Amino acid sequence: MSSDPLVIFTPSGKRGRFPVGTPVLTAARQLGVDLDSVCGGRGICSKCQITPGYGEFSKHGVTVSEDALSEWNEVEARYDRIRGLKTGRRLGCQAKVMGDIVIDVPPESQVHRQVIRKSATIRDITMDPATHAYYVEVTEPDMHSPSGDFQRLCDALRDQWQIEGLEAEAGLLGKLQPALRKGEWKVTVAIHRDHRNKPRIIDIWPGFYEGRLYGLAIDLGSTTIAAHLCDLRNGNVLASSGLMNPQIRFGEDLMSRVSYAMMNPGGDREMTEAVRTAINGLAQSIATEAEIDPGQIVETVFVCNPVMHHLLMGIDPVELGQAPFALATSDSLSLAARDLDLNAIHPQARVYILPCIAGHVGADCAAVALSEEPNKSEDMVLIVDVGTNAEILLGNKERVLACSSPTGPAFEGAQISAGQRAAPGAIERVEIDPVTKEPRFRVIGCDLWSTDEGFAAVTAQTGISGICGSGIIEVVAEMRMAGILDTSGLIGSAEQVGTNRCIATGRTHAYMLYDGTAGGGPLITVTQGDIRAIQLAKSALYAGARLLMDELEVDKVDRVVLAGAFGAHISPKHAMVLGMIPDCKLDKVTSAGNAAGTGARIALSNIGARAAIEEEVFRIHKVETAIEPRFQEHFVAANAIPHATASFPELSAIVTLPDVSFNTAGSGGEGGRRRRRG
């Protein structure tokens, strides 16, 4: 084994060994990592900024020492003096590899910017937000009425708006008297009054305030953070934006981050600081996009899984990594934004965090339940929020069950040889001719197929860089439908399949999807390791759904809802060919878009919805996959594509899967190919 240091890049997951002294930018270029640079490595452009991670990374099997990169040099010091580097950042062209290292490439350093596909879904929402602006006329003081200005403001709000029990912090009392006098005893007061009916002043303006108040609905995921900026008067979404969760450098999946916190003293605080800094940056950028003052953002609603919940709150998530997976609190939370160091928005802004359902089923699942309302469904509905950690709901108006399933990051491009996050140039759609075995594909940023005239010209700028999650799902399913892949997940040889696109890679084979090497581009293949990663992910998803079906004693579901940004881009047919979801009529498999984000918007816009979901989570029954032996049984059976024992009659009615086997054991190495007889 090479003694050269191991360099691991996130969020791409690409890794390789390089001699001591190799510049990080050089390592990135050799691995095909998306790290920008326009100055030729002279430390002038700052495009190649990276964030190294230190400590023990059990997920990656490395321990990173403080001297894993070379010390700052004069070029970096000069740049920091003149233009400034964020804390913890290095210049990739100057920092050299000295030992095993985990390196995060932040979004602004990526040539092909990540596409956070969590746009707001159109939804009718009854508006009753917690924060309102109230115009009041206050009685002037006189010598015969010695009460203070605040008391008379409270009297006016009680008489004119029936608001009682008002609270105000000392900092706001200093604004009260100047505002009253400038407004000639007429003021507009922003008051936060949630479903617990505890009114407090957020801000005060002289006279009639014509400005708007805004709120943020934030879906804090383990991979991405998505935010919707909403007008609190009418619920309109002014802008939606998102970014990669910077915690990815500590671990791609939740248990890796829990492990990092366990093994690195202060690791939880590192992750808390990283995500809070990212949220502040996201708030500023989304306000800039909407052309509003971020100080007008007076409320934020968060939905997140339990580990993200604890790290956002500044709570060590260690207890979530071991049975019985105890939450510090499962109740909803209402607190000041400054308690979470959210200083990019209004200084008196309030935060509401939806309740968690259980130790592995969080506020994001509660938000999906709020958005999709399985508890009001007449038929049996399966709702799957597909992500690094999938949340699954099953039920109807009689009973609703929930579980989480550790699918891992393969669906989002990680752990895949040519995988990448969704960005311009990433393959997102694939079709394979079942006769010729020739593929065609589409990439993000281009509406043409690769076989269409003009495709090369349109994609010349972005290039063809890799495969994103939806593309991985489609190419594996298409390989199965074209007879390139057998039911066990084995890729056939060129002789077995009948195409030179199947190339030998040691003892296994890979399918060549795209060869751009002639023009200096990448060779994009689907390897046997990629197939195994997808099998593990899809088996976990199916096993979780099947476990809930067992609990309710049902053998089929009436409809399936695919939630989440990734779920919105999955082809139902390809998902079912893979066996990601139980058999169902394809026209009954629909997308809910970013249902967790929609649930956050509903909670932001309506305080009655907050009370409703707080009550509903107590009725949702949680099934713990980690301790349920049947989960493992379902997982093993689901490794086959689509499944080892389930018949999938609805799928069989529209798709005939080739009956092939490429297992050469006991056949003299010749392999085999069986065709289904009529």
N, C-alpha and C positions, 0 to 999 in steps of 0.2 A: 504494500500500500504506500502511496506517495506520502512523503513527510511534509510536502508543501502545505501552507495554510489553506484552510477551507473558507471560501468566501460565499456567503448566502445573501442574496438580494431579496428584499420584500418591497412591494407586495407581489412581485412576479413569482417568487419562489425559486428562481433560477440559482444554480450553485455550481461551483467549480473550484479546483485547486490551482493556486498560482504561486510562483516563486516569491520568496520574501523580497520586498522592495518594489513589487508591482504596483503602479498607481491604481487607485480604485476605478478611475475612468477607463483605464486600459482593460481591467478585468470585466467591467460592465460591457464594453464594446465586444470583447471576445465571446461573451455569453449571450449577446443579443439583448442585453437589458436596456430598457428605454431610459437612458440618462443623457440629457441634453448637454451640448457644448458647442460654442460657435467661435471661440477665441484660440482654438488649437492648443488648449491646455496651458495657457500662460497665466491663468488666474485673474483674468480681466473681466470676463463676461458674467461670472457668478452663476451661470446656468446649471452647472454640475453640482450644486449643493446636495449633500447627503447627510443622513443622521445615523451615526453608528450606535449600535446597542451593545451594552456590556452586562456581564453576569452569566448566569446559567440558563441555557435555552434547551430544556429537555426535549421539546418537540423536534429540534434540529440536531440534538445529540452533541451540542458543543457548549463549552464554557468560554466566554469571551473575557479576556483580561483587559485591564485598563491600558496596557501598552500594545494592544492588537493593531493599532494604527500608529504610524510615525507621528512624532510630536509636531505641533504647529511650526510652520516655517515662516520666513519673513514675508513671503507672498500672501499667505493667509492673514498674517498679522496686519500687513498694510491694508489689505482689503477690508478687514474688520474695523480698522481705524477710520478709514475714509467713508465706507458705505454701510458697514455693520453687518455682522452675521448673527442670526438667531442663536440663542443659547443651545449648545449641543451640536450645531451644524459644523460641517467641514466642507472644503472644496474637494470634489472627487479627483480633480486633476493634480492636486498637491498631496493629499493624504495617501500614504503608501501602506500596503498590506504587510504587517509584521507577524501576525498570528491569526488564528481562526477568528472570524468576524461576521457579525450579522449587520447588514447595512440596509436602511430604509431609504427609498428614493421618494421624496415628497412629491405631491402632484405638480408643483410649480417647476420641478426639475425634469419632468417627463416631456419628451417631444410630442408624443401622442397622448393628449390629455384624457384621463379616465372619463367615460360617459356614465354618469350616475343616473340610471334610468328609473327614477322614482318620481315621475311627474304626478301632479295632482289629478285625481279622478273627479269628474263632474258629479256633484252630489247635492241634492236638495237638503238643506240643514235648517231646522228651526232655530232662529237666532235668539239666544238668551245668554250672552257671555257674562263672565264673572266681572269684567271690568267695563264700566260705563262712564261716560262724561255727563255730569249734571250741572245745569245752569241754575243758579239760585240768587235771590236777592236777600241780603242780610240786613237786619236792623242796625242802624248806626248806634254807637255807644253814646250815652249821656251821663250826666252826673247822678241821675236818679236810678240808673241801672248799671251797677258796678261789675256785671259779669264780663268775662274776657271775650275776645274776638272769637276764639275757638268755640266757646260755649254757644255764642249766638249763631255761628255757622252751623253747629249741630242742631240748634233749634230750627233754623231755616230748612235744613235738609229733612228734619222730622216732619215739619208742617207741609212742605211743598212736595216731598218725594217719599214720605213715610219710611225714611231710613233712620234707624236708631242704633245706639251703641257704638258710635263711630270712634275709631282709634286713629292716632296720627303719631308719627315719630318726631323726635325733637328737631331733626333736620328740616322737616316740612313746616313746622311751626314758625321757623324763621322767614318763610316765604309768605305766610298768611297775611300779616299786617300790611306789607307793601302792596300785595295783590288787591286786598280789599280797598285800600285807599286809592290806588291807581284806577281801579274799576268802578269807583264811586259806589262801593258797597254791593257791587254786582260781580260775581265771579263764576267761573266754571271749574268744577272739581271732578277729577278722575277718581273714582272709588272702586276698589276691588271688593266684591261681596260674593263669595262662592256659595256652594250649596249647603255649607255649614253656617251660612248667614253671619259671618264675622266681618263687617265692613271696615275697611281701612282706607285712608286717603293715599293715593299714589302720587298725585300732583295737583297743583292749583294754578289758575291763570286769571288775570284781571279781565272782567267783562265776559263777552261771549267768545269762547275759543272755537275757531272754525277748523282747526286742524283735526286730523284723524288719529285714532288710536289703533295700534296694530299688535298682533300676537304671532308667535312662532309655534308651529306644530312640528316637533322634531322626532323623527324615527331614528333612534340611536342603535344602529346595528353593529354586529361584531366586525363586519367588513366595510360597510359604508354608513355614512351619516347623511340623512336627507332632511331637508327643512322646507316647510311651506310658510310663506309670509302671508298672513290673512288680515283683511280689514275687519275690525271687530264690530263695525256697524252692520255689515251685510254679508260677511263670510267670504267675500271675493278673495281669490288667491292672486296676489299681485306678482309673486315670483316664487319659483321653486328652484332649489339649488342643492348641491350635495358635494361630498368629498369622501376620500378614503379615510377610514378610521385609522389614525396614526398608531393605534395600539397594535396594528398588524405586525410591527417589528418585534413585539414581545411574544407573538404566537398567533398563528392564523385562526385557530379554533379556540373556543372558550376554555377548555381544560388546559390548553397550553399556557394561557394567561394566568389561570389559577396556579399552575405549576410554577410559573415564573415568580409569582408573588410568594409562593411557599419557599422557593429556593434562593431568593435574592432579597435580603432585608431592605425594606423600603421600596420594593418593586411595585407594590400596590400604589404607593404615592406617585411613583414615576408614571404609571398608567393613568392615574386620576388627573395629574397635571397635563399630560399629553392630550387627553380627550377634552378637558375643559378649555385648553388653549385653542384646540381645533374648533370647538363650538363658538367661541368668541370670534374667531376669524370667519366662520361661516355666517354668523349674524351680521358682521360688518359687510361681507361681500354681497349677501342677499339684499341688504338695505341699499347698498350702492346700485345694485342691478335694478331695484324698484324705484330708485331716485327718491328715497325718503331718509330722514334723519334717524339713525338707529336708536336715538333717545326716545322716539315715538313708539318703540316696541315695549309694551308695558306688561306683557304676560307671555309665558312660555309653557307649553305642555310637552312632556316627554313620554315616549313609549320605548321600552327597551327590554332585553332579556335579563334574567336575574344577575348574571355576572356584570353586564354593562350597568345595570341599576346600582349595584354596590360600588363599582368603580367610579361612577358619576357622583355618587353620594360621598365618596371618600371612605368607604367601608371595605376592609380587607375581605376579599371573596373566598378565603381559604375554606370556610365551612361549606361552601357550595361544591367543593371538590371531593367531598367524602360523605358517605351515608351518615345521618339521614338527610343530607343536603338542606340544612336549615338556613332559612333567610333571616337576616337581622330584623326585617319587618316585611310583612306581606301587604300591609295596608297602603292605601293611597297616601301621598304626601303633598302637603301644601306648605311652601316655605318661600323665603326671600331669595331672589336670584343671586344676591351677593353672597349668600351662604354657600353657593356653588362656584364662587369666583367668576360669575358671569357679569363682567363689567363693561361689555360692549353695548349693552342695551340700557334702558332707563334705570337709574340707580335705585328706584323703589319698586322695580318690576317684581312680579310674583311668579312662582313656578308651581305647576301641578304635575305630579307623576302618577300615572294610573296604577292601580293595585296589581300585584303579582298573583298568579294563581297558585303556584307552588315553587319549590326549589329549582326546578328546571323548566318551568313554564311561567313566563314573565308577563310584564305589562304589555309587551308587544302582542302576545297572544290574546290578552284581554281586549286590546284595541281592535284586533281582528274580529273578536266576538261582538264587540260594539258595532263595528261596521257591517258585518255580514249577518248578524242576528240568527245564528242557527237555532237558538231557543224559541224562535217564532216560526220555524220552518215546518210545513206540513209533511214534507217528504224527508227521507234520510239523506243528509248532506254531509259530504266529507270536504273539509276545508284544509288545504295544505299551504302553509306559508314557507316556501322553499328558500333556504338560505344555508349558511354554514352550519347552523343548528336549526333544523326544521321544527316548526310548531304545527301540531295537527289537532283539529277539532272534528268531532263526529257526533251527530245527533239530530234531534228535531225538537219540537215543542214539548215532548215528553221528558227528554233527558239529553244532556250534552256531556261528552267526555273530552278530555284533553290529554296530550302527551307531547314530549319533545323527543326528537330523534337525532342522534349525532351524525349527520350526513357528511360533515367535513367540507373543505373548500373546493373539492374537485369540480362541483357544478359551476363554480365561479372562475374557473381557469387555473387555479393553483393545483400543484401536484400533477400537472399534465405537461408532457414534454414540450409541446408547442403552445401550451395554454397561456392566456393572458387575460387581463381584465378587459371589459368592454371599452374599446377606444377606436377611433377611426383607423381603418386598415385591418381590423380583426375580423376573421371569418365568422359570420353569424348564422348563415343559412347554407345547407348542403343538400344536394340531390346526387344520387349515384345511379347510373343506368344499369338495370339488373342484367342486361345482356352483355354489354361491352365493358362494364365495371368502370366506366369513365365518369369522373365527377364534374359537377359544376357547382359554383358557390357564389354567395354574395358577401360583401364586406360592409361593415359599418361605415357610413358616409357615402355610399354609392348604391343607387337603386337598380343598377344593371347586374345581370348574372355574368359570371366569368366567361361564358361562351358568347355573350352578346357583343356586337360591334361597338367599339368605343370604350369598352371596359378598361383596357390598359391605359388609355389616355386619362380617363376620369380618376383612376386610382394611382396615377403616377406620383402625385405629391405625397399621399399617405403611405403608399406601398401596401404590400400584403404581409402583415407582421406576425400573425399567429391565429389561434382559435379562441374565441370567448365561450362562455358557458353554454349559450343556446346553440352555438355551432358544434360544440362537443356532443351535446345530446343528439343533434340531428345526424352527425356523421357516423356515430356508433350505431344508431338505429338504422340508418341507410345501409351501412355495412352488413347488418343482420338481414335486412330485406333483400339485399343484392347477393346474398350467399357468400360474402367475403368473411363473415364471422359466423361461427356455429353457436348452438344454443348454450354451450358451456362458456362461451366467451373467447374461444381460440380463433386467432387469425390464421387463415390458410396460407399455404405457400403459393408461389406463382403457378406451379404445375397443378396444384389442387383447385385453385380458383379460376385459373385461365386468364391471368393478367400479369404483366410485368410490373404493375403498380404494387404488387405484394413483394416486398424485398426482405431478404434475410437479415436479421439483426442478432447474430450469435445463434442461440438455440431456438429463438422465436422469430416471428415475422412482424412486419409493420406495413401499413397501407400508406402509400404516398399520395397525399391530397394535393400538394402543390410543390413544384420545383422551381424556385426562383434563383438558383445558384448561378445560372449563366449571366444574369444581370446584377450579381452581387447581393441578391436577396436570400431569404432563408429557404431551407428545405423543410417543408411542413409535413410531418407524418403522424399517423396515429399508431402508437406502439402497443405491444402487449401489456406493458405497464400502465398505459393510459386506460386500456379496457378494464384492467383490474381495479383501478382507482374509481372508475365510474360504476363498476359492479358493486363495490363496497358502499358507495354513496347511495345508489338507487335501492340497494337491498335494505339499508337502514330506513329509508323513507317508506318503502312498501311494508316492512315489518312493523313499523309504528302504526301505520293505518290498519293493517290486518289485526294487530293486537286490540285496537279499539273496537273493531268489528266483532272480535271474539267476546269482548266484554258485553257488548249489546246483543250478542247472539244473532248476528245477521251475516249472511253470506254474500250480499251485494249491496251496493249503495245506489241511490236513485240519481244522484248527480255529484260532480266533483268540482270544487272551486279551487283554482290555482292562484294563490295570493303571493304578494311580494313582487319586487321589480323583476327578478329573474323569472318568476312564475308567469309574468305577463308576456314574456317572450318565448315561452316554451310551446312548441307545437303539440297539441293533445295527442295526435296520432303517434308521433315519435316518442312521446313520454310513455305511451301505453305499449309500444313495441319493446321498449327497454324494460317495461315492467316496473316503472317508477310508482305507478298508481294502480289500484285495483281495477279490474275490468268494468267498463261502463259504456253506455252509448256515447259515441264521440260528440254528438250534438248536445250532450248533457255535461260536457267538460268545458268549463268557461274560465275566463280570467277575471279576477277582481282588482287587478292592478296592485298598487301599493295599499293594501287594505289596512295595514297597521298605521300608515300615515293618514289614511282617511279617518280611522278611529281617533287618532290624535286631533285631527281638525274638528271632528264632531265634539270631542271633549272640550276643545278650546272655545267652540262657538256656543255650547249649550251646557249650562251647569246641571240641568236635569239629567242629561246623559251621564254625567259623572256619578250622580247618585245611583242611576240605574245599573251601571256596570259594576259599581262597588257592591251592589246587592247581588248581581248575577254571578260574580266570581265565586261566591260562597256556594252556589248551586252547581257549578261545573265540577265534575268529579275528575280528579287527576289520576292518571295511570302512570306508574313509574316503570319505564322501560328497563332501567338499570338493574332492577331486582326481579324482573318477571322472566322466568325460564322460557316461556313460550316465545318471547321476543327473539331469542337466539335460534329457535326452531324455524320461525318464519324468515329470519335473516338468511339462514343457510339455503332454504328452498328458493328464496328470491334471488340468489346469486345467478341462477340460470336466466337466459334472455329469451322470452320475457319471464318465465317462471318454470320451476322444475315439475310442479304438480298441478297448479291452477290452469284451467283450460282456456280462459279468456275467450268465451264465445262471441262477445260483441266485437272484439278485435278480429277474430277469425272470419267474421262475416264480410270484412272489407279488405283484409290483408292476408295473403297466403305466404307464410314464412318458409323459405327453402329448408328441407330436411337434410342438412349436411352435418358431417362430423369430421374434424381435422385432427382428432386424437390418433396419433400414429402408433401408440403403444400396442404391441402384439401383432402388428401388421407388416413387420419387416421394413418399417420406415417409409412405406409407400404412401401412407395416408389413406383416407377413404372419402368417398363422396356418395351419399345416398340421396336418392330422389324420392319424394313422396309419391306413392302410387295412387292412381285414381280409384 
